[in-house]
Amino acid sequence: MYDAPNAAEPQPLWRPDPGRVAEARLTRFHAFAAGRHGAPAPLPADPAGDYAALHHWSVTELGAFWQAVAEWFDVRFATPYSSVLTDPALPGARWFTGATLNYAEHALRAGEPGSPRAQEPALLRVDEEHRPEAVTWSALRARVGSLAAALRDMGVRPGDRVSGYLPNVPEAVVALLASAAVGAVWTSCAPDFGARSVLDRFQQVEPVVLFAADGYRYAGRAHDRTGAVAELRAGLPSLRAVVHVPLLGTAAPRGALEWDALTAPGAEPEFTHVPFGHPLWVLYSSGTTGLPKAIVQSQGGILLEHLKQLGLHCDLGPGDRMFWYTSTGWMMWNFLVSALLTGATAVLYDGSPGHPDTAAQWRVAERSRATLFGTSAAYVMACAKADVHPGRDFDLSATRCVATTGSPLPPDGFRWLHEEAGAGLWIASVSGGTDVCSCFAGAVPTLPVWTGELQAPCLGTDLRAFGPDGRSLVDEVGELVVTTPMPSMPVGFWNDPDGSRYRESYFSMFPGVWRHGDWTTVTSRGTVVIHGRSDSTLNRQGVRMGSADIYEVVERLPEIAESLVIGVEEPGGGYWMPLFVRLAGDAVLDEALRERVRRTIREALSPRHVPDDIVEVPGVPHTLTGKRLEVPVKRLFQGVPLERAANTGSVDDPDLLRHFERMAHERATVSDDDYSG
């Protein structure tokens, strides 16, 4: 429901109706935790105070909270734990000491023999023809069982690494779960990654098995990857076996095993029970300025964190369907697979986000009957600019929630979703990181949605905004920190035996406190605003502003398709702040448009943050997971050579970085007054 604006008092964009609040799994969990584990008694008449009290308990009584989560979701410990949190110190907190379990066992519970849901869909595969194809729980379980047995026959043992060069298809899910079933450590890259970029990742962990697709389909075309697979085989001497996944129908290369031969027989899976902290998978940082960090997360930590995040915050359970546009090279794919933990169906879309038109993702949500549709903030804004009308043109009656991540959803994005996708839709802007494979703040099904704001910090996450002195700030911009441990925080980085790189990455600024690298505001009403990365903060005359705030106002202008802003500290104390813009359609960057951009920033944000130059560029470079490359571009203009400023193998279009390199060189040879891009 929508609260009409009141001039005297700001109103939320949306509130859940009382029935929705009463039925939310979070509401039922709160009653359970209060009755069994000492959580504060629920306050049904005050949802905001109710959640705030539950959240405070969850971060001050960590042991009781996470024990409640484990019991609520019936986590199966093959060996019981002796204590929930033995050592709460950061880094290095020790969770569920003595326990053994298996992630895959929990992901496949709905397919157990005799389960009434065994013939319901566990996975829905969708390609660019947008026709969902189901894989039932029983079929998924049988394929995982067969493949896990095959991995054991290959000699794969707990702790061995198993890699996937696969798109977002059921075969990738089967391979991940089979690896987890045997206690192996999964790692994956999408096949649009070039061989060099994949080797930068996989060579660090030395996989013994590679699952490799012969290609993929994107934007209506087939993309052959057999050459890249050959490079991977040559560059990974640790491999004992390669499994050919013929998505384009090609024959297996010499020495490779056939996917169907390993999975078609079917078998009841056998699960190796491993310690709670045993590695589940390795994820990678973007690696834009060096080798990607190989981030290791644990079977138990991910299991507990994802049950909490998906089952309570996203309100998913049996009968729900989760569609999130992602690739296997992004943590959101791992998060999507974990929908299975709640008994929900995972919708796997393999294709372009905009084929055959910008509305493609809405069409997938409609045809898959997704109850939760997750996408990027950039996609929402692209739909707004392309005049897409999802609520008018698609049947979204099954969809309860539209969630966004990847970058902050600007206020205009909230308003557009509310007006064009449906006033009854719950809009959940969420923020977290690959580093924890989860969210720090975002979706809360019992709370209102305020325009431009994340609903609240997540349970079990003591999120704060810190000033430079380590003091908590309210209604002020500060560093996003987490002051208490989360189970999905990395157990470490691969090949970082003394933990020094891990500590340097998160704990060097505030010892004992996780510093994530985002600018955030925690508001006095308990909501959260993300302003962008703190390492690309704009600091004019001591006044800081996040780049996301600039993008939000500039990209409202119909002439601006995308933008990138940097602040460059110069010798002698100077500071140069250019704004680079990619124009939309036939727009021309004349003085009139430049003045509109300046006026927009001056009036909506701050006169201090009007850019020194506004420069047209052919495009904005991104990481392979879609984040703008602010820091590498800044380093180019500080005189750092391209080969040191960025890892071009981790960039979507290296030619765009070369364009910025040429501009940086030109600027270095002329005066600032003469520079015009």
Secondary structure per residue as TSV (DSSP state, phi and psi in degrees):
chain	resnum	aa	ss	phi	psi
A	1	M	-	360.0	154.7
A	2	Y	-	-113.4	130.3
A	3	D	-	-90.1	121.2
A	4	A	-	-63.0	142.5
A	5	P	-	-59.8	146.9
A	6	N	B	-126.9	123.0
A	7	A	T	-61.6	-28.7
A	8	A	T	-81.0	-27.8
A	9	E	B	-146.1	125.0
A	10	P	-	-59.5	146.4
A	11	Q	-	-122.2	149.5
A	12	P	-	-67.0	157.7
A	13	L	S	-71.5	-32.3
A	14	W	B	-153.3	145.5
A	15	R	-	-129.7	141.5
A	16	P	-	-69.9	141.0
A	17	D	-	-74.3	161.6
A	18	P	H	-56.3	-36.5
A	19	G	H	-63.8	-39.9
A	20	R	H	-65.3	-41.1
A	21	V	H	-63.1	-43.9
A	22	A	H	-64.1	-35.7
A	23	E	H	-87.6	-10.2
A	24	A	-	-61.2	139.4
A	25	R	H	-61.1	-31.4
A	26	L	H	-61.5	-40.7
A	27	T	H	-63.1	-44.5
A	28	R	H	-68.3	-37.8
A	29	F	H	-61.5	-41.8
A	30	H	H	-58.9	-44.8
A	31	A	H	-62.3	-40.7
A	32	F	H	-63.6	-47.7
A	33	A	H	-65.0	-33.5
A	34	A	H	-69.7	-38.9
A	35	G	H	-76.4	-28.0
A	36	R	H	-114.8	-24.0
A	37	H	H	-130.9	10.3
A	38	G	-	86.3	13.6
A	39	A	-	-67.2	156.0
A	40	P	-	-62.6	148.7
A	41	A	-	-62.5	139.8
A	42	P	-	-60.9	150.3
A	43	L	-	-123.2	79.4
A	44	P	T	-57.1	-28.7
A	45	A	T	-78.0	-9.2
A	46	D	-	-135.8	78.5
A	47	P	H	-57.5	-38.6
A	48	A	H	-66.5	-46.9
A	49	G	H	-67.2	-33.1
A	50	D	H	-61.4	-49.6
A	51	Y	H	-67.5	-41.2
A	52	A	H	-59.2	-40.5
A	53	A	H	-68.1	-41.9
A	54	L	H	-63.8	-41.7
A	55	H	H	-63.5	-44.8
A	56	H	H	-58.5	-44.0
A	57	W	H	-61.3	-40.1
A	58	S	H	-66.5	-24.7
A	59	V	H	-104.1	-10.6
A	60	T	H	-102.3	-21.3
A	61	E	S	-122.6	65.8
A	62	L	H	-59.2	-43.4
A	63	G	H	-61.2	-46.8
A	64	A	H	-65.1	-40.9
A	65	F	H	-62.7	-50.8
A	66	W	H	-72.2	-28.0
A	67	Q	H	-65.4	-40.2
A	68	A	H	-62.6	-41.5
A	69	V	H	-60.6	-46.8
A	70	A	H	-60.7	-40.8
A	71	E	H	-74.2	-40.5
A	72	W	H	-59.8	-40.1
A	73	F	T	-94.1	7.8
A	74	D	T	54.1	51.4
A	75	V	-	-66.2	131.3
A	76	R	-	-93.6	106.1
A	77	F	-	-93.3	114.8
A	78	A	S	-65.3	-36.2
A	79	T	B	-120.4	128.1
A	80	P	-	-68.2	157.2
A	81	Y	-	-89.2	152.0
A	82	S	S	-92.5	-28.3
A	83	S	E	-154.3	151.8
A	84	V	E	-75.9	-48.9
A	85	L	E	-134.3	100.3
A	86	T	E	-75.2	-40.6
A	87	D	E	-138.9	110.2
A	88	P	-	-83.8	5.1
A	89	A	-	-66.0	145.7
A	90	L	S	-113.1	132.5
A	91	P	S	-78.7	168.6
A	92	G	-	103.9	16.0
A	93	A	-	-58.9	142.1
A	94	R	E	-113.5	120.7
A	95	W	E	-108.4	143.8
A	96	F	E	45.5	59.0
A	97	T	E	-58.1	131.6
A	98	G	T	88.0	-13.9
A	99	A	-	-75.6	147.8
A	100	T	E	-127.2	150.3
A	101	L	E	-165.3	-174.1
A	102	N	-	-149.1	125.3
A	103	Y	H	-59.2	-46.5
A	104	A	H	-63.6	-34.7
A	105	E	H	-57.7	-41.6
A	106	H	H	-72.5	-36.8
A	107	A	H	-66.2	-24.0
A	108	L	T	-108.1	12.8
A	109	R	G	-61.0	-35.1
A	110	A	G	-68.5	-13.1
A	111	G	G	-101.7	9.3
A	112	E	S	-61.0	149.7
A	113	P	T	-53.2	131.8
A	114	G	T	87.8	-6.2
A	115	S	-	-67.5	133.8
A	116	P	T	-67.1	-11.6
A	117	R	T	-104.1	7.8
A	118	A	T	-58.5	-30.9
A	119	Q	T	-98.2	7.2
A	120	E	S	-83.4	160.6
A	121	P	E	-73.2	127.7
A	122	A	E	-88.1	-39.5
A	123	L	E	-126.7	145.4
A	124	L	E	-121.3	114.4
A	125	R	E	-88.7	131.9
A	126	V	E	-131.4	128.7
A	127	D	-	-110.0	-166.1
A	128	E	T	-71.4	-6.7
A	129	E	T	-84.7	-7.9
A	130	H	-	62.9	33.2
A	131	R	-	-111.1	108.8
A	132	P	-	-65.4	138.0
A	133	E	E	-121.6	127.7
A	134	A	E	-89.9	143.6
A	135	V	E	-116.4	117.0
A	136	T	E	-72.8	164.7
A	137	W	H	-59.7	-42.6
A	138	S	H	-66.8	-39.2
A	139	A	H	-66.9	-41.9
A	140	L	H	-61.7	-44.5
A	141	R	H	-62.8	-41.4
A	142	A	H	-66.2	-40.7
A	143	R	H	-66.8	-41.2
A	144	V	H	-63.4	-42.9
A	145	G	H	-60.5	-43.1
A	146	S	H	-65.9	-44.5
A	147	L	H	-69.3	-36.9
A	148	A	H	-62.0	-41.6
A	149	A	H	-62.5	-39.7
A	150	A	H	-65.0	-39.1
A	151	L	H	-63.0	-42.1
A	152	R	H	-62.7	-38.1
A	153	D	H	-64.5	-28.7
A	154	M	T	-77.2	-6.2
A	155	G	T	93.6	10.2
A	156	V	-	-70.7	129.4
A	157	R	-	-125.5	164.9
A	158	P	T	-52.0	133.2
A	159	G	T	94.6	-20.0
A	160	D	-	-66.6	151.1
A	161	R	E	-98.4	137.1
A	162	V	E	-124.2	129.7
A	163	S	E	-116.6	153.3
A	164	G	E	-130.8	130.0
A	165	Y	E	-114.7	79.2
A	166	L	-	-140.8	149.8
A	167	P	-	-81.4	-173.1
A	168	N	S	-82.2	78.3
A	169	V	S	-132.2	163.4
A	170	P	H	-56.6	-32.6
A	171	E	H	-57.7	-35.6
A	172	A	H	-67.4	-40.5
A	173	V	H	-64.7	-44.0
A	174	V	H	-59.5	-44.1
A	175	A	H	-65.7	-42.2
A	176	L	H	-60.1	-49.3
A	177	L	H	-68.1	-35.8
A	178	A	H	-64.7	-40.3
A	179	S	H	-61.9	-45.6
A	180	A	H	-63.9	-36.2
A	181	A	H	-60.9	-34.9
A	182	V	T	-91.6	-1.3
A	183	G	T	84.9	10.7
A	184	A	-	-77.1	170.9
A	185	V	E	-110.6	117.0
A	186	W	E	-86.1	147.1
A	187	T	E	-152.2	143.8
A	188	S	E	-144.9	156.3
A	189	C	E	-136.7	148.9
A	190	A	-	-76.3	149.9
A	191	P	T	-72.8	-3.2
A	192	D	T	-82.9	-7.4
A	193	F	S	-71.1	136.6
A	194	G	-	-71.2	160.3
A	195	A	H	-58.1	-40.0
A	196	R	H	-63.3	-42.2
A	197	S	H	-64.2	-39.2
A	198	V	H	-66.8	-43.4
A	199	L	H	-64.2	-34.9
A	200	D	H	-56.8	-29.0
A	201	R	H	-91.5	-57.0
A	202	F	H	-67.9	-32.6
A	203	Q	H	-63.1	-25.6
A	204	Q	H	-67.2	-32.0
A	205	V	H	-107.2	-8.0
A	206	E	-	53.2	68.3
A	207	P	-	-68.0	150.8
A	208	V	S	-98.6	-17.6
A	209	V	E	-134.3	141.5
A	210	L	E	-124.9	121.1
A	211	F	E	-94.1	120.1
A	212	A	E	-133.0	127.1
A	213	A	E	-80.0	149.8
A	214	D	S	-78.0	-11.1
A	215	G	E	167.6	-170.3
A	216	Y	E	-154.3	167.7
A	217	R	E	-114.0	134.6
A	218	Y	E	-152.9	130.8
A	219	A	T	54.8	39.6
A	220	G	T	81.5	5.8
A	221	R	E	-128.4	150.0
A	222	A	E	-87.7	137.6
A	223	H	E	-120.1	108.5
A	224	D	E	-74.9	132.8
A	225	R	-	-122.8	17.6
A	226	T	H	-62.8	-35.3
A	227	G	H	-65.0	-42.3
A	228	A	H	-65.0	-38.2
A	229	V	H	-63.5	-39.7
A	230	A	H	-61.5	-39.7
A	231	E	H	-64.1	-39.2
A	232	L	H	-64.9	-43.7
A	233	R	H	-60.5	-40.4
A	234	A	H	-70.6	-30.0
A	235	G	H	-93.9	1.5
A	236	L	-	-124.6	80.1
A	237	P	T	-65.4	-13.5
A	238	S	T	-74.1	-13.3
A	239	L	-	-66.5	133.6
A	240	R	S	-101.7	-24.7
A	241	A	E	-152.2	147.5
A	242	V	E	-124.1	130.7
A	243	V	E	-109.9	122.0
A	244	H	E	-86.1	123.8
A	245	V	E	-111.4	103.0
A	246	P	-	-84.8	68.3
A	247	L	T	-68.3	-24.9
A	248	L	T	-101.8	3.1
A	249	G	-	83.6	16.1
A	250	T	-	-83.1	160.9
A	251	A	-	-74.9	151.0
A	252	A	-	-64.8	136.7
A	253	P	-	-68.3	163.2
A	254	R	T	-55.0	131.4
A	255	G	T	86.1	-5.4
A	256	A	-	-91.2	151.6
A	257	L	E	-90.8	153.9
A	258	E	E	-91.5	132.4
A	259	W	H	-55.4	-50.9
A	260	D	H	-61.2	-36.0
A	261	A	H	-64.9	-27.9
A	262	L	H	-89.1	-23.4
A	263	T	H	-114.0	-24.4
A	264	A	T	-64.4	-35.4
A	265	P	T	-59.2	-36.6
A	266	G	-	74.4	144.7
A	267	A	-	-165.4	153.0
A	268	E	-	-71.8	125.8
A	269	P	-	-69.9	149.4
A	270	E	-	-110.3	131.3
A	271	F	-	-110.1	125.8
A	272	T	-	-83.8	120.6
A	273	H	-	-85.1	124.3
A	274	V	E	-119.8	161.8
A	275	P	E	-58.9	153.2
A	276	F	T	-50.9	-41.7
A	277	G	T	-88.1	10.5
A	278	H	S	-67.0	136.4
A	279	P	E	-58.5	135.7
A	280	L	E	-100.8	-48.8
A	281	W	E	-152.9	166.4
A	282	V	E	-117.0	123.4
A	283	L	E	-107.4	165.9
A	284	Y	E	-128.0	140.2
A	285	S	-	-68.1	171.0
A	286	S	-	-64.0	-28.6
A	287	G	-	66.5	32.6
A	288	T	T	-75.5	-21.3
A	289	T	T	-123.1	20.9
A	290	G	S	165.8	-170.5
A	291	L	S	-61.7	136.6
A	292	P	-	-61.1	145.0
A	293	K	-	-70.9	133.9
A	294	A	E	-95.1	100.3
A	295	I	E	-93.6	122.4
A	296	V	E	-104.0	124.8
A	297	Q	E	-120.3	155.7
A	298	S	E	-99.4	158.7
A	299	Q	H	-58.5	-51.5
A	300	G	H	-71.3	-39.4
A	301	G	H	-63.1	-44.6
A	302	I	H	-67.9	-41.9
A	303	L	H	-56.0	-50.7
A	304	L	H	-67.8	-45.5
A	305	E	H	-63.4	-42.5
A	306	H	H	-74.5	-32.8
A	307	L	I	-60.6	-45.0
A	308	K	I	-63.1	-48.6
A	309	Q	I	-69.3	-45.6
A	310	L	I	-82.8	-39.1
A	311	G	I	-79.7	-32.5
A	312	L	I	-101.9	-54.0
A	313	H	I	-74.0	-41.7
A	314	C	S	-88.4	-7.9
A	315	D	-	59.7	40.7
A	316	L	-	-96.8	145.8
A	317	G	-	-163.2	-171.8
A	318	P	T	-53.3	135.0
A	319	G	T	94.9	-18.2
A	320	D	-	-83.2	159.5
A	321	R	E	-132.8	127.2
A	322	M	E	-112.0	118.5
A	323	F	E	-115.0	119.6
A	324	W	E	-129.2	123.9
A	325	Y	-	-71.0	117.7
A	326	T	-	-160.1	173.4
A	327	S	-	-127.2	167.3
A	328	T	T	-71.0	-5.0
A	329	G	T	-93.1	4.5
A	330	W	S	-124.0	144.6
A	331	M	H	-57.7	-24.2
A	332	M	H	-66.0	-21.5
A	333	W	H	-68.9	-45.4
A	334	N	H	-60.3	-39.9
A	335	F	H	-63.4	-41.4
A	336	L	H	-62.3	-44.3
A	337	V	H	-58.3	-35.2
A	338	S	G	-68.9	-7.9
A	339	A	G	-55.6	-29.4
A	340	L	G	-60.6	-30.1
A	341	L	G	-58.9	-31.9
A	342	T	G	-90.0	-2.0
A	343	G	T	85.1	5.2
A	344	A	-	-82.8	162.3
A	345	T	E	-89.7	133.7
A	346	A	E	-95.3	125.5
A	347	V	E	-95.8	118.6
A	348	L	E	-106.6	107.2
A	349	Y	E	-100.6	122.0
A	350	D	-	-112.9	100.3
A	351	G	S	167.3	-175.1
A	352	S	-	-73.6	142.4
A	353	P	T	-69.7	-13.5
A	354	G	T	-129.6	33.1
A	355	H	S	-118.8	130.7
A	356	P	S	-84.2	-3.3
A	357	D	S	-151.6	176.2
A	358	T	T	-61.8	-25.5
A	359	A	T	-81.0	8.8
A	360	A	H	-54.4	-43.9
A	361	Q	H	-67.1	-34.7
A	362	W	H	-64.4	-36.5
A	363	R	H	-64.8	-39.7
A	364	V	H	-63.7	-44.0
A	365	A	H	-59.4	-41.9
A	366	E	H	-63.6	-51.4
A	367	R	H	-75.8	-23.4
A	368	S	H	-89.6	-7.5
A	369	R	T	57.4	43.9
A	370	A	-	-65.9	131.2
A	371	T	S	-85.6	-28.7
A	372	L	E	-124.4	121.9
A	373	F	E	-113.7	116.9
A	374	G	E	-110.5	139.3
A	375	T	E	-152.2	-169.2
A	376	S	E	-100.4	154.3
A	377	A	H	-60.4	-35.9
A	378	A	H	-62.1	-38.2
A	379	Y	H	-66.4	-41.3
A	380	V	H	-58.9	-45.8
A	381	M	H	-69.4	-32.7
A	382	A	H	-64.3	-40.1
A	383	C	H	-63.6	-40.3
A	384	A	H	-62.1	-41.7
A	385	K	H	-73.5	-27.2
A	386	A	T	-87.8	5.5
A	387	D	T	61.0	40.7
A	388	V	-	-79.9	143.6
A	389	H	-	-127.3	79.0
A	390	P	H	-63.7	-40.6
A	391	G	H	-66.3	-30.1
A	392	R	H	-82.0	-38.7
A	393	D	H	-99.1	-10.2
A	394	F	S	-133.3	151.0
A	395	D	-	-86.0	99.5
A	396	L	-	-105.7	26.5
A	397	S	T	-64.1	-24.1
A	398	A	T	-82.4	-18.3
A	399	T	-	-85.9	118.7
A	400	R	-	-95.3	-28.3
A	401	C	E	-139.9	136.0
A	402	V	E	-114.0	120.4
A	403	A	E	-113.5	147.6
A	404	T	E	-133.6	149.9
A	405	T	E	-157.0	-171.0
A	406	G	S	96.9	-39.0
A	407	S	S	-160.6	162.9
A	408	P	-	-62.2	135.4
A	409	L	-	-79.0	118.6
A	410	P	-	-70.6	161.0
A	411	P	H	-52.7	-38.3
A	412	D	H	-62.6	-30.7
A	413	G	H	-68.0	-41.2
A	414	F	H	-58.3	-48.7
A	415	R	H	-65.3	-39.7
A	416	W	H	-64.3	-44.6
A	417	L	I	-60.2	-43.2
A	418	H	I	-63.1	-41.5
A	419	E	I	-81.7	-36.5
A	420	E	I	-102.7	-24.8
A	421	A	I	-98.6	-21.4
A	422	G	-	138.4	127.0
A	423	A	T	-66.1	-19.6
A	424	G	T	-85.8	-5.8
A	425	L	-	-76.4	136.5
A	426	W	E	-79.6	120.5
A	427	I	E	-100.8	118.0
A	428	A	E	-119.6	96.7
A	429	S	E	-83.4	126.9
A	430	V	-	-126.5	155.5
A	431	S	E	-144.5	132.7
A	432	G	E	-157.8	-128.5
A	433	G	E	-178.9	156.3
A	434	T	T	-54.6	-34.0
A	435	D	T	-58.2	-31.3
A	436	V	T	-118.0	-1.8
A	437	C	T	49.0	44.1
A	438	S	E	-166.1	-168.8
A	439	C	E	-110.0	140.5
A	440	F	E	-86.0	-34.6
A	441	A	E	-149.6	155.3
A	442	G	E	152.6	-118.3
A	443	A	-	-68.7	128.7
A	444	V	-	-139.7	109.2
A	445	P	T	-67.8	-13.4
A	446	T	T	-100.5	-1.1
A	447	L	S	-109.5	157.7
A	448	P	-	-71.4	165.4
A	449	V	B	-111.5	124.0
A	450	W	-	-103.0	137.8
A	451	T	T	-57.1	125.4
A	452	G	T	81.7	5.8
A	453	E	S	-127.2	145.5
A	454	L	B	-79.2	144.3
A	455	Q	-	-62.4	-41.4
A	456	A	E	-176.4	163.3
A	457	P	E	-62.2	149.1
A	458	C	-	-78.1	156.6
A	459	L	T	-59.2	143.4
A	460	G	T	74.2	5.9
A	461	T	-	-121.9	106.3
A	462	D	-	-85.6	72.1
A	463	L	E	-79.1	134.8
A	464	R	E	-143.2	164.7
A	465	A	E	-105.8	120.4
A	466	F	E	-104.3	138.7
A	467	G	-	-80.1	175.6
A	468	P	T	-58.3	-25.4
A	469	D	T	-89.1	5.3
A	470	G	S	80.4	16.6
A	471	R	-	-92.8	137.6
A	472	S	E	-69.4	135.6
A	473	L	E	-113.9	145.9
A	474	V	S	-126.0	133.1
A	475	D	S	61.8	23.1
A	476	E	S	-135.0	151.8
A	477	V	E	-76.4	133.3
A	478	G	E	-150.8	179.6
A	479	E	E	-72.2	133.3
A	480	L	E	-73.0	120.9
A	481	V	E	-130.9	159.9
A	482	V	E	-127.4	121.9
A	483	T	-	-95.2	-9.6
A	484	T	S	-129.0	157.5
A	485	P	-	-70.6	150.3
A	486	M	-	-116.8	143.2
A	487	P	T	-60.5	-27.5
A	488	S	T	-90.9	2.3
A	489	M	S	-57.6	146.6
A	490	P	-	-55.5	143.4
A	491	V	S	-77.0	-7.6
A	492	G	E	152.2	-177.4
A	493	F	E	-102.5	147.9
A	494	W	T	-67.4	142.5
A	495	N	T	59.2	39.1
A	496	D	-	-132.3	65.3
A	497	P	T	-59.7	-33.3
A	498	D	T	-95.3	1.3
A	499	G	S	74.8	9.8
A	500	S	H	-68.1	-39.6
A	501	R	H	-68.5	-36.9
A	502	Y	H	-63.6	-48.0
A	503	R	H	-62.9	-41.9
A	504	E	H	-62.4	-35.3
A	505	S	H	-69.0	-34.7
A	506	Y	H	-126.4	-21.3
A	507	F	T	-120.8	7.6
A	508	S	S	-78.8	-31.0
A	509	M	S	-76.4	-44.7
A	510	F	S	-128.5	94.0
A	511	P	T	-53.6	133.1
A	512	G	T	80.7	2.6
A	513	V	S	-130.7	133.3
A	514	W	E	-74.4	118.1
A	515	R	E	-107.0	119.3
A	516	H	E	-88.5	-28.4
A	517	G	E	102.6	16.2
A	518	D	E	-113.6	150.0
A	519	W	E	-88.2	134.2
A	520	T	E	-142.8	159.0
A	521	T	E	-124.8	127.6
A	522	V	E	-98.4	117.6
A	523	T	-	-84.3	165.1
A	524	S	T	-69.2	-15.2
A	525	R	T	-95.2	5.7
A	526	G	S	92.5	1.4
A	527	T	-	-84.5	174.8
A	528	V	E	-133.3	138.0
A	529	V	E	-121.0	132.4
A	530	I	E	-104.8	129.4
A	531	H	E	-107.3	2.0
A	532	G	E	112.8	179.8
A	533	R	E	-71.8	136.7
A	534	S	G	-74.0	-19.7
A	535	D	G	-80.6	-3.2
A	536	S	G	-123.5	29.7
A	537	T	-	-66.8	144.7
A	538	L	E	-96.1	121.8
A	539	N	E	-124.1	97.7
A	540	R	E	-108.0	116.8
A	541	Q	T	53.2	39.6
A	542	G	T	83.1	-2.6
A	543	V	E	-100.6	119.9
A	544	R	E	-93.4	146.0
A	545	M	E	-147.6	140.6
A	546	G	-	-78.2	145.4
A	547	S	H	-60.8	-31.6
A	548	A	H	-61.0	-31.1
A	549	D	H	-67.1	-38.1
A	550	I	H	-64.4	-47.8
A	551	Y	H	-60.2	-38.5
A	552	E	H	-60.5	-41.6
A	553	V	H	-84.9	-37.7
A	554	V	H	-66.9	-40.9
A	555	E	T	-81.2	2.6
A	556	R	T	-68.5	-29.9
A	557	L	S	-66.9	129.1
A	558	P	T	-63.3	-22.4
A	559	E	T	-77.6	-16.7
A	560	I	E	-102.7	112.5
A	561	A	E	-78.8	-41.1
A	562	E	E	-161.0	157.5
A	563	S	E	-142.8	165.0
A	564	L	E	-147.4	128.8
A	565	V	E	-123.2	142.2
A	566	I	-	-136.8	159.5
A	567	G	-	-124.3	120.8
A	568	V	E	-111.7	116.5
A	569	E	E	-74.8	129.3
A	570	E	-	-114.0	157.3
A	571	P	G	-55.8	142.3
A	572	G	G	85.8	5.3
A	573	G	G	91.1	4.2
A	574	G	-	-73.1	164.0
A	575	Y	E	-145.4	118.8
A	576	W	E	-111.8	125.3
A	577	M	-	-123.7	95.6
A	578	P	E	-93.6	155.3
A	579	L	E	-118.6	120.8
A	580	F	E	-99.3	134.3
A	581	V	E	-129.1	136.6
A	582	R	E	-100.7	123.1
A	583	L	E	-83.3	154.8
A	584	A	-	-95.9	138.7
A	585	G	T	55.0	-126.3
A	586	D	T	-100.2	18.2
A	587	A	-	-61.9	151.4
A	588	V	-	-124.2	133.0
A	589	L	-	-84.9	79.9
A	590	D	-	-98.1	-179.5
A	591	E	H	-64.6	-31.1
A	592	A	H	-64.7	-42.2
A	593	L	H	-69.4	-39.6
A	594	R	H	-57.9	-42.2
A	595	E	H	-68.4	-34.9
A	596	R	H	-64.2	-39.3
A	597	V	H	-63.7	-47.5
A	598	R	H	-60.4	-45.4
A	599	R	H	-64.2	-38.7
A	600	T	H	-62.0	-45.6
A	601	I	H	-67.9	-42.4
A	602	R	H	-60.9	-43.7
A	603	E	H	-82.3	-35.6
A	604	A	H	-88.7	-24.1
A	605	L	T	-125.0	-76.5
A	606	S	-	-167.1	133.8
A	607	P	G	-61.2	-28.1
A	608	R	G	-65.7	-24.5
A	609	H	G	-106.5	21.7
A	610	V	S	-69.8	129.1
A	611	P	-	-66.2	151.9
A	612	D	S	-73.2	-33.5
A	613	D	E	-140.7	148.0
A	614	I	E	-121.0	115.7
A	615	V	E	-123.9	129.5
A	616	E	E	-77.8	137.3
A	617	V	-	-132.5	156.4
A	618	P	S	-71.1	-18.6
A	619	G	-	-178.2	169.5
A	620	V	-	-110.0	124.0
A	621	P	-	-75.3	147.6
A	622	H	B	-133.4	163.5
A	623	T	B	-68.6	171.2
A	624	L	T	-68.2	-11.8
A	625	T	T	-107.4	14.3
A	626	G	S	94.8	10.4
A	627	K	-	-91.7	138.0
A	628	R	B	-65.6	141.3
A	629	L	-	-92.0	69.6
A	630	E	H	-69.3	-48.4
A	631	V	H	-66.0	-46.6
A	632	P	H	-59.4	-39.1
A	633	V	H	-65.6	-41.7
A	634	K	H	-59.1	-42.8
A	635	R	H	-64.8	-35.6
A	636	L	H	-59.6	-42.7
A	637	F	H	-76.6	-10.1
A	638	Q	T	-91.4	5.2
A	639	G	T	93.4	7.3
A	640	V	-	-77.3	130.2
A	641	P	-	-60.3	150.6
A	642	L	H	-56.1	-40.6
A	643	E	H	-65.7	-21.2
A	644	R	H	-99.5	-22.5
A	645	A	H	-78.1	-28.3
A	646	A	-	-154.6	149.1
A	647	N	-	-90.9	100.9
A	648	T	G	-64.7	-18.8
A	649	G	G	-70.9	-13.8
A	650	S	G	-105.0	18.6
A	651	V	B	-117.9	141.9
A	652	D	S	-69.0	-32.2
A	653	D	-	-145.0	90.8
A	654	P	H	-59.1	-27.1
A	655	D	H	-62.1	-30.5
A	656	L	H	-66.7	-38.7
A	657	L	H	-64.4	-37.0
A	658	R	H	-64.9	-33.8
A	659	H	H	-62.5	-45.4
A	660	F	H	-65.6	-35.1
A	661	E	H	-61.3	-42.5
A	662	R	H	-64.7	-41.3
A	663	M	H	-62.2	-41.1
A	664	A	H	-62.9	-41.0
A	665	H	H	-64.2	-43.5
A	666	E	H	-62.5	-41.3
A	667	R	H	-66.0	-32.6
A	668	A	H	-70.6	-17.1
A	669	T	H	-104.6	-1.5
A	670	V	S	-129.4	166.9
A	671	S	-	-75.8	159.2
A	672	D	T	-58.8	-35.5
A	673	D	T	-66.0	-30.3
A	674	D	T	-86.6	-14.4
A	675	Y	-	-74.0	128.6
A	676	S	-	-136.2	7.2
A	677	G	-	82.1	360.0
